[in-house]
Amino acid sequence: MRAAPLAVTALAAALLLTGCSSDSSGSGSGSGGDDSAAASPGNGTTCRIGAMDVEVGPANVAPAAGDTGNIPVTLTNQSAECTLDGFAGIDLNATDSSASLSPAEGTKSTKLTLAKGTAATFTLTYTRGEAGAKASLDVKTLNIALPGAGTAKSYKWSYGPVQGRSDNAGDPNASVSAFSPVGD
């Protein structure tokens, strides 16, 4: 007689877990779509920018044209366990143009799983440009998207113009590092 109650309990638990496995709330973005894409239950879900507490900086600002600056970005997961697999999608936006950043040369991405309340960080490295120069991108905002999630959030850029490679402001001398876990 004990087998029946255990079977019923196991079935109820399985149904409960099945009901919890899909989150279509689109937390923070309101757009749904790719932002709520999920992987198989054993691999967790793709981290969404709307489910993260994002801190941009404090920065090691490049003080003058030609100097290099570093801007750390810390992402703290505020939702269920999720996975970061790849590089952050970064766009630098000026008034009339924008440019996407590539990973730093020779950098390989690592797959990180973030439990609720844990954090990861990555760094934007840039060369400061000369204000008003044709080869500089006068950045106003920074858009950050997480790999595989599709939705981006915009943040104010207050670190000066970004130097373009050669004479092309549309190809900024800037890059993004791989994700690293924060803490132990």
Protein Blocks (a to p, Z undefined) as FASTA:
>chain_A
ZZmmmmmmmmmmmmmmmmmmpccklgoklnnmmllgccdfklopaddfklpccdedjddd
dfbghiacddddddddfbdcdddedjdddddddfkbccdddddehiacddddddehiacd
dddddddddehiakbccdfbdcdddehklpacddddfebpaddehjbfklccbddddddd
ehZZ
